[in-house]
Amino acid sequence: MPLDSYLATRSAQFRAQVARRLDGALTEEEFRPLRLMNGVYLQLHAYMLRVAIPYGTLNSDQLRALAFIAERWDRGYGHVTTRQNMQFNWPRLVDIPDMLDHLAGVGLHAIQTSGNTIRNVTADPFAGAAADEIADPRPVAELIRQWSTDHPEFQFLGRKFKIAVSGAAEDRAVLKAHDLAIRIREEDGVRGYEVLVGGGLGRTPMVGQTLHPFLPAADLLPYIEAALATYNLLGRRDNKYKARIKIAVHEHGIDEIRRLTDEEFARRRPAFHGADQALLRDLERQFALPPLVAQDDAAYHAARNADPGFRSFTDTNLAAHKVPGHAIVTVSLKPIGGIPGDITTAQMRALADMVDTHAYGELRFTAEQNIVLPHVPLAALPELYKGLLAQGLATANAGRASDIVACPGLDYCSLATARSIPLAQQLSEMLDRTGLDADLGKLKIKISGCINACGHHHLGQIGILGLDKRGVESYQITLGGTDGDALAIGERTGPGFSADEIVPAIARLLDAYLELREDEDESFLAAYQRLGPDPFKSALYES
């Protein structure tokens, strides 16, 4: 079925279900599985719609559609999530079918952004542009997305299932924190895939392990299907907290999971006759680089020499592009004192225009709750910067301490046990006011408002977990977490801090790091790994 027809059918079904809920024919409990199938949550104060942005990639027209939805049916902004999606936090239930219809008009939807199924496939936000890339992972991610959407066998898994794909030397997709992950590799000029399994955060954080070190390219879909089928049969359903595949891997061991997957793969492989590979080749053509045009970049270098703000922005928010004369630009959604990941209707529309003018019409949402423009000519950067500056989108802090990741927390989420957003705001203001942000260099702070870890606090070099302690918000600190190839879970430092104590404690911690580091090039993580936790704990808990 063509995508537009499929989305129209799904939207019409949900419209009828909403009508039944509103007239009382369905109770909220009866309606719950129906709304979750369409990405609709019931939060503390209102319904929330989570829109799928597959592998974080969208075009300028799709961004304009999101802006229209925010203006017409929400409160004038959207929220970029740590799964590369966008959430609208204040829709009326009666309006959500209209929102879904508008999304369908630009090829977007909210299918499988919730529920115990295969969720939105994520990928490296630098995909297709990164200088260290072996291959663009998005064709593989799209192949998996098409295969997994409404897959009849995997709509009622024991728990949600998250997949990530990367095709670069550096892991920017946090592969080892996913239920299943694909890394594109090459050996002796032959392309294949490393398959990882069993990663995840939440109340039981675990690091993913290699299920297959080098899977032949043609075997990808049947092997993934075999791995999912193995989990679907083996995974626990007696306890939702032990139902993720990471628990199955932990309880049975990676060798047994591999053996069972290989047996299932042998049964399923004959059913795949190459249609998936033909589709993948077609997708690779669809995801070809845009026609990047070389331009004179003299104006770029002149602007760097003349404007300290522009120089700071380009020093901090650019990454190397595979094509000379171009750059990957991170647009920070973390202004000092702002709400991490929020972007207004006006900003979305202005950014869409800038993307059309300066960046070949393409952008990405990132797991760091920012936006990436993957293809920007150096010559276009001065004008792009002026446009970003006018919209409050030119904060030069990508990857720095004030580029804080935070979940919505107790301001929105019905699962949260503490606030995340106010803490992120207070921390960024402290970092700016004290000058620490400029002194610290690259440093990742991540905040979660509950044990479910949507803020990825386990992977923060400084992680903060908000908990309810006898009716009072308490914030635990973990140190030494990191993402990427060396993914590690942060270590808890000790007792939590009250809401009034947490920001001063972090300030003491950062001051101690600046005193302890060997030189300006030693990162917080490197200093922590060299010295161990004791001097950092001493700074946190000094009386």
Secondary structure, DSSP 8 states (H G I E B T S, - for coil): --HHHHHHHHHHHHHHHHHHHHTTSS-HHHHHHHHHTTTEEE-SSSEEEEEB-GGGEEEHHHHHHHHHHHHHHSSSEEEE-TTS-EEES---GGGHHHHHHHHHTTT-B-TTSSSSSB---EE-TTTTTBTTBSS-SHHHHHHHHHHHTT-GGGSS-SS-B-EEEE-BSS--S-GGGSSEEEEEEEETTEEEEEEEE--B-TTS-B--EEEEEEEEGGGHHHHHHHHHHHHHHHS--S-GGG-SHHHHHHHH-HHHHHHHHHHHHHHHGGG--SHHHHHHHHHHHHT----------HHHHHHHHH-HHHHHHHHHHEEEBSSTTEEEEEE-S--TTS-TTEEEHHHHHHHHHHHHHHSTTEEEE-TTS-EEEEEEEGGGHHHHHHHHHHTT-----TTBTTS-EE--GGGT-SS-SS-SHHHHHHHHHHHHHHTHHHHH-B--EEEESSTT-TT-GGGSSEEEEEEEETTEEEEEEEES-B-STT-B--EE-SS-EETTTHHHHHHHHHHHHHHHSSSTTS-HHHHHHHH-SHHHHHHHT--
